[in-house]
Amino acid sequence: MAEKLPENSGKKPVKKRSEDEKNQVINRLKRIEGQVRGIQSMVEEDRYCVDILVQISAIDSALQKVGYSLMERHAKHCVSDAVRSGNGEEAMDELIKVMKQFSK
């Protein structure tokens, strides 16, 4: 069985996120949060199952986009810095684990 990643590694990003980067991610997550509330209302209103499933699919896609964006940033900054400083193997192993976990 594959080793799971911890919920909180205790690590910090090599390069802090800019305010613009933070705002982009937060705004996307707020939109997703609104979509989830919309689905809750759809269930309460006893809406058609397929309509609800379409919205769930849209949320799944939106979360995947956020995740891939964060993964790309991690690879470009944290992993590349680890490779330059001689800790590349550990960083690559961690990246591969998170990619596997993310793609389930």
N, C-alpha and C positions, 0 to 999 in steps of 0.2 A: 504494500500500500504506500502511495506517495506521501511524503511529509507535507503537512499543511503549513501554510504561512501563518504567523501570529496575527491576531487582530490589530495589535499595536507593536511595531518593531522597536519603538523607542528612538528610531533614527530621525534625523532631520534632513531636508533636502540640501544638496550641495549648493544650489543657487536658490535663494528665496524667490518665491513667485512675485511677480510685479502686481501692483494693484489692478492693472488691466486684466492680467491672467486670472487673478482671484475673482474679479467681478464677472468675467465670462463664465467661469465654472459655476459660481453661485447663481447667476441668472439662469443658466441652463437647469440647474437643480431646482430652482424655484418654479420654473415652468413645469418640470416633471412633477413636482409636488402638487401643483394645480391640476395636472392631468389625473393624478391619483385621486384627488378629492372629487374630480368630475366622475370618475368611475364609481366611487362610493355612492354618489348621487344617482348614477344610472342604476346601480343595484337596488338602492332604496326605492326608486321609481319603477322597479321591475321591468327594465328595458330589455329588449331582444338580446339574447346571448351573443349573437354574432357581432352586434354593435359594440358590446362590451369587450369582446375578444379583439376586435380591431383596435380599440383604444389601448388595450394591454400590450398589443404588438407594437404600437407607436411608442409607448413608454419604454419597452424593452430596447427598441432601436435607439431611443434618445439616451438611455443609460449606457448602452454600448459605445455611442459616440463620445460621451464624457470619459468613459473608461479608456478608450483608445487614445484620446487626447492626453490624458494623464500618463498613460504608458509611454507615449511618444516623448513627452517631456522628460520622463524618468530616464529613458534610454539616452536621450541627447545630453543630459546634464549629469545625472548621478552615475549611470553605468559608464559613460565615456570618461568621467573623472576617475572612477575606480580603475579603469583599464590603464589610464595614464600613470596612476600612482602605484601600479603593481598589484592591485587587488581585483583585477578583472574577472578571474575565474569565479570568485564568490559572488560578485555582482551579476555575472551572466547566469549563474545557477539560480539566483534569486529571481531574475527577470524571467527565466524559462518557467519557473514554478508559478509565478503570478500569471504568465500567459496561459499556462495549462488550466489554472484555476478559473481564469477569466473566460476561457472558451468553453467551459462546461455547459 
